[in-house]
Amino acid sequence: MKKFEKHCKGCRKDAHCCIFKKTGFTFISPKDAKNIKQKINKDYSYFLDYSPLSKKVVDVLRDCDPALEGRMRYLQLDKKNRILRLKTKKDGRCIFLGNDGKCEIYSIRPNICRIFPFWAMRLISRKIKVIEHDNKPRCKAICSISKIKDDVEKAISKKKAAAIRKIFKDIENEAKDYKKNVRGFAKELICR
C-alpha cells in the first residue's frame, strides 16, 4: 500500500484531487458539515456552498456512467439543482486545501475524500466491488495501478479494499438519508 500512497506526495498541481476545474465538487453530508463546523469553529457560510449548480455541471452528472459518483449526486439534486458541497477558492481549490498542498481537515474529512481515488459499485449479487473513482483518471496513483492490474481490487491490499467497502456503505447510507436531512439543514444554513 505504501507504493500506492507515494504517488499522492508527488501529485501534479493540475491533477490534484482537491482542485476542481469546471465540473467537480466535494459533496458533504449534513453530519460531516456539523462535525467540521464544530472542529474549525467557523460558521457554515465559511465552508459550505448550497447554490444551484450550473447547467453544464448538471449535464455532466446526468450523463455520467451510472456506476460512478456523479450519477448518485445527480439523483440527490433538489428542484433548484442544489447539493450541499464544500466551497472552492477562485482557483478551484477546495476551501480546506492549504498552500502546502495538504488538507486542513484531514482527520475529519468527508467520506468521499476518505475513499478517493477509489469508488465502489454494488453488483447484482449485492457484493461491493472497488473500482476507480473516475473512468478517465488524472490521478497518478490510479494510473500506476491500472498499468499493473486491470482489476483495482487486485492491486490494493485486502485491508484497504475492506476499508473502502465500509466507507462506500456509509456513502450509500448518506445518499439514502440525504434528501430528507438536507432540507432542515439547508433552512438552518440559509436562515443564518
C-alpha positions as a LaTeX table, in Angstrom:
\begin{tabular}{lrrr}
\hline
Residue & $x$ (\AA) & $y$ (\AA) & $z$ (\AA) \\
\hline
Met1 & 0.00 & 0.00 & 0.00 \\
Lys2 & 2.88 & 2.38 & 0.66 \\
Lys3 & 3.76 & 2.05 & $-3.02$ \\
Phe4 & 0.33 & 3.38 & $-3.97$ \\
Glu5 & 0.32 & 6.28 & $-1.48$ \\
Lys6 & 3.75 & 7.55 & $-2.52$ \\
His7 & 2.12 & 8.95 & $-5.64$ \\
Cys8 & $-0.02$ & 11.31 & $-3.54$ \\
Lys9 & 3.09 & 13.10 & $-2.24$ \\
Gly10 & 4.22 & 13.90 & $-5.78$ \\
Cys11 & 0.82 & 14.78 & $-7.18$ \\
Arg12 & 0.88 & 17.25 & $-10.06$ \\
Lys13 & $-0.75$ & 20.52 & $-9.10$ \\
Asp14 & $-3.08$ & 20.43 & $-12.12$ \\
Ala15 & $-4.31$ & 16.90 & $-11.30$ \\
His16 & $-4.72$ & 17.24 & $-7.55$ \\
Cys17 & $-7.87$ & 15.56 & $-6.21$ \\
Cys18 & $-8.79$ & 18.71 & $-4.28$ \\
Ile19 & $-8.60$ & 21.08 & $-7.25$ \\
Phe20 & $-11.65$ & 21.22 & $-9.47$ \\
Lys21 & $-11.54$ & 22.57 & $-12.97$ \\
Lys22 & $-15.08$ & 23.30 & $-14.16$ \\
Thr23 & $-17.37$ & 20.47 & $-13.19$ \\
Gly24 & $-16.11$ & 18.96 & $-9.94$ \\
Phe25 & $-17.04$ & 19.48 & $-6.32$ \\
Thr26 & $-16.83$ & 17.74 & $-2.96$ \\
Phe27 & $-20.17$ & 16.52 & $-1.68$ \\
Ile28 & $-20.65$ & 16.87 & 2.05 \\
Ser29 & $-23.36$ & 15.39 & 4.23 \\
Pro30 & $-25.09$ & 17.49 & 6.91 \\
Lys31 & $-23.46$ & 15.23 & 9.53 \\
Asp32 & $-19.96$ & 15.91 & 8.17 \\
Ala33 & $-20.75$ & 19.64 & 7.89 \\
Lys34 & $-21.71$ & 19.74 & 11.58 \\
Asn35 & $-18.52$ & 17.89 & 12.55 \\
Ile36 & $-16.36$ & 20.28 & 10.53 \\
Lys37 & $-18.13$ & 23.37 & 11.93 \\
Gln38 & $-17.55$ & 22.13 & 15.46 \\
Lys39 & $-13.88$ & 21.33 & 14.79 \\
Ile40 & $-12.90$ & 24.55 & 12.98 \\
Asn41 & $-15.20$ & 26.81 & 15.00 \\
Lys42 & $-16.38$ & 28.80 & 11.97 \\
Asp43 & $-19.84$ & 29.43 & 10.58 \\
Tyr44 & $-21.24$ & 27.22 & 7.81 \\
Ser45 & $-21.05$ & 30.13 & 5.38 \\
Tyr46 & $-17.25$ & 29.92 & 5.58 \\
Phe47 & $-17.03$ & 26.46 & 4.02 \\
Leu48 & $-20.41$ & 25.35 & 2.60 \\
Asp49 & $-21.97$ & 26.04 & $-0.79$ \\
Tyr50 & $-25.63$ & 25.30 & $-1.44$ \\
Ser51 & $-26.12$ & 27.41 & $-4.53$ \\
Pro52 & $-27.56$ & 25.91 & $-7.73$ \\
Leu53 & $-25.09$ & 24.04 & $-9.92$ \\
Ser54 & $-24.53$ & 25.28 & $-13.45$ \\
Lys55 & $-26.37$ & 23.59 & $-16.32$ \\
Lys56 & $-23.02$ & 22.24 & $-17.54$ \\
Val57 & $-22.32$ & 20.53 & $-14.20$ \\
Val58 & $-25.85$ & 19.12 & $-14.01$ \\
Asp59 & $-25.50$ & 17.76 & $-17.56$ \\
Val60 & $-22.18$ & 16.10 & $-16.69$ \\
Leu61 & $-23.70$ & 14.48 & $-13.61$ \\
Arg62 & $-26.77$ & 13.33 & $-15.53$ \\
Asp63 & $-24.77$ & 11.85 & $-18.40$ \\
Cys64 & $-22.01$ & 10.13 & $-16.46$ \\
Asp65 & $-21.56$ & 6.40 & $-16.03$ \\
Pro66 & $-24.37$ & 5.17 & $-13.73$ \\
Ala67 & $-21.81$ & 3.27 & $-11.64$ \\
Leu68 & $-19.83$ & 6.40 & $-10.74$ \\
Glu69 & $-20.33$ & 9.01 & $-8.05$ \\
Gly70 & $-21.70$ & 11.65 & $-10.41$ \\
Arg71 & $-24.92$ & 9.74 & $-11.03$ \\
Met72 & $-25.51$ & 9.37 & $-7.29$ \\
Arg73 & $-25.03$ & 13.09 & $-6.83$ \\
Tyr74 & $-27.35$ & 13.85 & $-9.77$ \\
Leu75 & $-30.11$ & 11.89 & $-8.02$ \\
Gln76 & $-29.51$ & 13.94 & $-4.86$ \\
Leu77 & $-30.06$ & 17.32 & $-6.53$ \\
Asp78 & $-33.10$ & 19.27 & $-5.39$ \\
Lys79 & $-35.53$ & 21.00 & $-7.78$ \\
Lys80 & $-33.22$ & 24.02 & $-7.97$ \\
Asn81 & $-30.19$ & 21.82 & $-8.85$ \\
Arg82 & $-28.59$ & 22.35 & $-5.47$ \\
Ile83 & $-26.49$ & 19.93 & $-3.49$ \\
Leu84 & $-24.52$ & 20.54 & $-0.33$ \\
Arg85 & $-20.82$ & 20.82 & $-1.10$ \\
Leu86 & $-17.59$ & 22.33 & 0.13 \\
Lys87 & $-16.74$ & 25.76 & $-1.22$ \\
Thr88 & $-13.88$ & 26.19 & $-3.60$ \\
Lys89 & $-11.48$ & 29.10 & $-3.89$ \\
Lys90 & $-11.35$ & 31.19 & $-7.08$ \\
Asp91 & $-8.63$ & 28.92 & $-8.50$ \\
Gly92 & $-10.82$ & 25.82 & $-8.00$ \\
Arg93 & $-9.01$ & 24.60 & $-4.88$ \\
Cys94 & $-11.05$ & 23.12 & $-2.07$ \\
Ile95 & $-11.56$ & 25.62 & 0.75 \\
Phe96 & $-9.56$ & 23.29 & 3.01 \\
Leu97 & $-6.62$ & 22.65 & 0.69 \\
Gly98 & $-3.74$ & 24.54 & 2.27 \\
Asn99 & $-0.97$ & 26.27 & 0.36 \\
Asp100 & 1.27 & 23.37 & 1.32 \\
Gly101 & $-0.98$ & 21.00 & $-0.66$ \\
Lys102 & $-2.31$ & 19.30 & 2.47 \\
Cys103 & $-5.86$ & 19.01 & 3.76 \\
Glu104 & $-6.53$ & 21.27 & 6.74 \\
Ile105 & $-9.33$ & 18.99 & 8.00 \\
Tyr106 & $-7.76$ & 15.64 & 7.13 \\
Ser107 & $-8.83$ & 13.87 & 10.34 \\
Ile108 & $-12.49$ & 14.84 & 9.82 \\
Arg109 & $-12.64$ & 14.99 & 6.01 \\
Pro110 & $-15.89$ & 13.88 & 4.31 \\
Asn111 & $-16.37$ & 10.25 & 3.31 \\
Ile112 & $-15.84$ & 10.94 & $-0.37$ \\
Cys113 & $-12.39$ & 12.31 & 0.48 \\
Arg114 & $-11.65$ & 9.23 & 2.60 \\
Ile115 & $-12.42$ & 6.88 & $-0.29$ \\
Phe116 & $-10.83$ & 8.88 & $-3.14$ \\
Pro117 & $-9.26$ & 8.00 & $-5.65$ \\
Phe118 & $-11.42$ & 4.92 & $-5.36$ \\
Trp119 & $-15.11$ & 4.38 & $-5.69$ \\
Ala120 & $-17.17$ & 1.22 & $-5.47$ \\
Met121 & $-20.21$ & $-0.25$ & $-7.06$ \\
Arg122 & $-22.81$ & $-2.63$ & $-5.77$ \\
Leu123 & $-23.05$ & $-5.65$ & $-8.04$ \\
Ile124 & $-26.27$ & $-7.53$ & $-8.84$ \\
Ser125 & $-25.10$ & $-10.11$ & $-6.30$ \\
Arg126 & $-25.16$ & $-7.25$ & $-3.71$ \\
Lys127 & $-21.38$ & $-7.54$ & $-3.23$ \\
Ile128 & $-19.39$ & $-4.32$ & $-3.32$ \\
Lys129 & $-16.65$ & $-4.06$ & $-5.94$ \\
Val130 & $-13.86$ & $-1.47$ & $-5.56$ \\
Ile131 & $-13.20$ & 0.49 & $-8.76$ \\
Glu132 & $-11.50$ & 3.70 & $-9.87$ \\
His133 & $-13.38$ & 6.88 & $-8.94$ \\
Asp134 & $-13.18$ & 8.25 & $-12.47$ \\
Asn135 & $-13.26$ & 6.43 & $-15.78$ \\
Lys136 & $-10.72$ & 8.97 & $-17.10$ \\
Pro137 & $-8.38$ & 9.30 & $-14.12$ \\
Arg138 & $-5.84$ & 12.09 & $-13.83$ \\
Cys139 & $-4.61$ & 10.58 & $-10.57$ \\
Lys140 & $-1.04$ & 9.23 & $-10.84$ \\
Ala141 & $-1.73$ & 6.60 & $-8.20$ \\
Ile142 & $-4.72$ & 5.18 & $-10.05$ \\
Cys143 & $-2.88$ & 5.32 & $-13.37$ \\
Ser144 & 0.01 & 3.39 & $-11.83$ \\
Ile145 & $-2.38$ & 0.71 & $-10.54$ \\
Ser146 & $-4.17$ & 0.47 & $-13.89$ \\
Lys147 & $-0.86$ & $-0.24$ & $-15.63$ \\
Ile148 & $-0.16$ & $-3.14$ & $-13.26$ \\
Lys149 & $-3.59$ & $-4.72$ & $-12.99$ \\
Asp150 & $-6.87$ & $-4.36$ & $-14.81$ \\
Asp151 & $-8.73$ & $-5.01$ & $-11.54$ \\
Val152 & $-8.20$ & $-2.32$ & $-8.89$ \\
Glu153 & $-9.04$ & $-4.72$ & $-6.07$ \\
Lys154 & $-6.16$ & $-6.99$ & $-7.07$ \\
Ala155 & $-3.73$ & $-4.08$ & $-6.94$ \\
Ile156 & $-4.54$ & $-2.94$ & $-3.40$ \\
Ser157 & $-4.35$ & $-4.77$ & $-0.10$ \\
Lys158 & $-7.33$ & $-6.71$ & 1.24 \\
Lys159 & $-7.33$ & $-4.40$ & 4.25 \\
Lys160 & $-7.53$ & $-1.29$ & 2.02 \\
Ala161 & $-10.30$ & $-2.86$ & $-0.09$ \\
Ala162 & $-12.28$ & $-3.71$ & 3.06 \\
Ala163 & $-11.89$ & $-0.14$ & 4.36 \\
Ile164 & $-13.09$ & 1.26 & 1.03 \\
Arg165 & $-16.12$ & $-1.06$ & 1.06 \\
Lys166 & $-17.03$ & 0.11 & 4.57 \\
Ile167 & $-16.78$ & 3.77 & 3.61 \\
Phe168 & $-18.80$ & 3.09 & 0.46 \\
Lys169 & $-21.58$ & 1.59 & 2.60 \\
Asp170 & $-21.51$ & 4.78 & 4.68 \\
Ile171 & $-21.76$ & 6.83 & 1.46 \\
Glu172 & $-24.75$ & 4.74 & 0.32 \\
Asn173 & $-26.43$ & 5.34 & 3.69 \\
Glu174 & $-25.70$ & 9.08 & 3.46 \\
Ala175 & $-27.30$ & 9.10 & $-0.01$ \\
Lys176 & $-30.46$ & 7.37 & 1.26 \\
Asp177 & $-30.97$ & 9.91 & 4.03 \\
Tyr178 & $-29.57$ & 12.98 & 2.31 \\
Lys179 & $-32.74$ & 14.49 & 0.79 \\
Lys180 & $-34.75$ & 14.29 & 4.00 \\
Asn181 & $-31.84$ & 15.54 & 6.17 \\
Val182 & $-30.65$ & 18.34 & 3.91 \\
Arg183 & $-33.98$ & 20.21 & 3.84 \\
Gly184 & $-33.91$ & 21.09 & 7.54 \\
Phe185 & $-30.18$ & 21.62 & 7.44 \\
Ala186 & $-30.45$ & 23.98 & 4.47 \\
Lys187 & $-33.09$ & 26.04 & 6.24 \\
Glu188 & $-30.71$ & 26.40 & 9.17 \\
Leu189 & $-27.84$ & 27.22 & 6.81 \\
Ile190 & $-29.75$ & 29.73 & 4.67 \\
Cys191 & $-31.55$ & 31.43 & 7.58 \\
Arg192 & $-28.33$ & 32.42 & 9.33 \\
\hline
\end{tabular}
